[in-house]
Amino acid sequence: MSKYIKEISGALNNPAVVSRLIRFPETVEEVGFCVERNNMLGAKIDNTVAYTDGTLIKIRKPSVHNNRLAFMGRKSFASVNVQITCDRRLYINNVLARFAGSTNDSFVFNASALRRRMIELHALRRCHLLGDSGYPNEPWMITPFARGERPEEGTPESRFHKAHISDRNCVERCIGVLKEVFRAINDERVLHYDAVKACRIVVAIVVVHNLRILAQVPLYQNLRPDLRNENHYDDENEDEHDNENEEEADADEALNLLARGRAARQRIVDELEAARGRRHRH
């Protein structure tokens, strides 16, 4: 059985297969199609290309010599942290499966080709991803208000917060579907392989999942709450400044990026409120 798993996962990890079946938009036109599709499928926040979240996949416990602690993290099991990005169809247009379970979502995203792609696309037209508070709030990655700055009920900011949670739910559901259909990566199971093989299996599963989406195979509609994304810790309390020795120029750039991210989020808040006002007038 192990031999066949190796052959099949190897075939599904072929770059030609992956590039065709796990495809993130590359041009302004493709971004426009993605945004329009998401809006047609019920997105409340405009200009959203996709939705991003991380999830932990349990693996065989590595040996001490293979950096066991890095894979254990704050959980009691060994895992890899997989970054999933999908649209409202639950089609996964980007997956990053190579980081140990102790790695926080912010680090994974900052190191990803996805972030670099979003920076390039954002320079060409207004667009963004939606992610939870484990990610940095940047012009191309819009996050909800952090726990310490949650808005009061009934304010424009609170309505944005609810819209953000509602929209972002699709990636939670996508991860839940992935783990329900492909039981090997279910939270109740363990992939009895090392990290490298486990990550290849995850990518292979994403390829097959996307084939199901493109073929319009019916999905599980009523997932139990614990199947959505249970094995993932909340990064809201993570220290966002892991490197204490940043250069002053880097710190200034980070502050500028933070300010730009907040301005982008506030613009969305204002647009949602303006749209709400127009609906009430009619």
N, C-alpha and C positions, 0 to 999 in steps of 0.2 A: 504493500500500500504506500509506504514511504517513497518508493521509487516513482510511482505514478504521480504522487503529489508533487514531487520535484520536477517531473517532466511537464506536467500541466501548468504549474505555477511559473515555470521557466518560460513556457510558450506565451502565457498571458502577460508576462513581464517584458516581452520583446518590445523594444522601443517603437517599432512600426505599429504594433497593436496599441500600446499605451497612448502614443501621440494621436491616434485616430479615435480612440474610444474614451479617453479622459482629456477633454479639450477645453481649455480656457480661452475666452475671446482674445484675439490678437490685434484687431483693428478697431477703429472708431465705429465703423459700420456694424461690426459684430457686437460691440458693447451696446450699441443702440438696440439691436435685436433682443439682446438679453434683458435690458431694462424694460423694453416694451412688453416682452413675454411675462416678466415678473409682475408688471403692473396689471396685465390682463388676468393674471392668476390670483389677484387679490392683494398685492403688496400695497401697504399704506404709505411707505416711505419711497419717494421717487428717486431715480438715478441709482438704484441699487443693482449692482451687477450680480452679486451672489452673497451667500451667508456662510460664515466660517465658525467652526468650533473644534475643540480638541476632544479626544476620547482615549481612554486607556484600554489597551488590549493585553490581557494576561498572557504571559509566556512562561516557559520553563525557567526556574531560578538559575541565573548564571553562577559560575564558580566565583570564589573570592578573587581569583586572578583575572577574571573577566569583568571586573568593576561591578560586582553585585549590588553595592549600595546605590549606584546611579540608577539602577533599574527598579529599586525598591521604592524610592521616594518616601512620601508620608503614608503610603498605604502598606498593608501587611503582605502584599504580593508583588512579584516581579511583573513588570509591564513595559510596553512601549507607548509613547504618546503620539497618536496619529492625528494630524490636522486634516479635517474634512471641510471642503468648500462645495456647496451645491446651489442650484437654483430652485425655484418654487415647484418644479416638476419632481424634485428630489434627484435630478441628474447631477452626479458628482463631476464637476469640471476641474477639480484640482485635489490631489491627495498628496500628503507629505508624510511618509512613514519611514523614519530613520532615527528618531530621537528616543532616548531612554525615558522611562516613566517619571523620573524625578524632574525632568525639564519642564519649566512652566510654559504656558501658551504664548506669552509675550516673546520669550526667547525664540521659540520655534518660528513664530511669524516673522520676527526681525531677521532671521537667518534664511528665510525662504525666498525662492524665485518668484513666488506669488506676490510678495510685497514689492519687489523690484518691478514686476509687470504692472502692478497697480499704480506705482509712482509714474511710470511711463504713460499709461493710459490717462491718468488724471491730468497730466500736462497737456493732453490733447483735447479732453472734454471733461466736463464735470461728471464724476462717477465715484462710487465707493462700494466697499463691502460693509456688511453689518456683523459685528461680533460682540461677545459679552465683555464684562468688565475685566476679564483676564488679559485683554489686549490693550495696547496703547491707543488712545483716541487720537487719530490722525486724520487729515483731510480725506484720505482714501480708505480709512477704516473707522467707521462711526460706531461708538460704543454707547451704552446707556450711562446715565449719571452714576457715579460711584456711590458706594454705600453711605459715605459721609456727607454727600451733597444731594441726596434724594429730594426731589421737589415736593412741595405741599400739594395735597389733593385738590383738583379743580383748576390748577394752573396750566398754562400752555406747556410748560416743561413736563408736568405729570402726564399730559395727554401724549406728548412725544414718547415718554418713557413706556407707556402702555402700547403704543404703536410699534415701538422697537421690539418689545418682548413678543408681541403677536407675530411680527414679521420673522423674527429670528427663530421662532418655534419650528420653522420648516427644517432647519439643519438638525435640531434636536430629534425631530421625527425621522429624518433621513438616517441618522445614526441608529435610532431605534429599529427601523426597518432592516437596516444592514445586519444588525445583531440578531434580529428575530429570524430572518430568512436564512442567514448563514450561521448556523448554530455553533460552529467551531470558534467564533469570536464573541459568542454570547458572554455576558458578564458572569454567568454561572459556570463557564467552561475555562479551560486553560489550553493554549496552544503549546503542545509539548515539543517545541522546537526552540533553537536559539534565536536571538534577536534578528539576525540577518534573514534567516529563513522565514521567521514569523512576519517580517515586514514585506517580504515578497508574496507571501500568502495573502496578506491584507490587500496589496495592490491588485492581485489576481481576482480577489473577491469584488473589489470595486469595478473592475472591468466587466465581470459577469453581471453585477448589479446594474451597470449602465446599459448593458444589452437588454436587460429586462425592462428598463425604463423606455428605451427607444422602441422596443417591441410592444410597449403598452401592456405588459403583463400586470394583472391586478395586484395591488399591494395590500398589506394588512392595514385595514382602516382603523381598527380600534386597538391600539397598543396599550398595554398596561403602562402606568406611569414609570414603573421601575425599568422598563425596556428602552426608555428614551435616551438616557445618557447617564446612568447612575454611577458608573465607575469613572468618575472624573471629579477632581477636587476643584473647589472654587478658588480662583487666583486673586480674588479681590484683596486679600490680605498680604499678597506677595509684595516684597520690596521691589519697586520698579527700578531702583538704581543699584543693580547688582555690582557694577564696577565702581568702587569707591575712588579710583584713581583716574577718572576721566579727565581729559584735557579741558581747559577752560573753554576753548573754542567749541568742543563737542557739547559742553554743557549749554553754551549759548544757543547752539543749533537745536538742541533738544527742547529748550524753553520756547524757541521760536516755533518749532513744530507743534508743541503743545498748544500754543496760542492759536495757531492756524487750525488745529483740530477742533478746538472749542468754538472758534468762529464758524467753522463748517457745520458743526452740530447745531449751533444757535440759528443758523440760516434755515436749517431744516425745521426747527421748532417754529420759527416765524412763518414759514411756508405752510406748514400743517395748520397753523392757526388761521392764516388768511383763507385757506381752502375751506376750513370749518365755517368761517364767517360768510363766505359766498353761498355755502349750502343753506345756512340758516336764513339768508335773505331771500332765497328762492323757495 
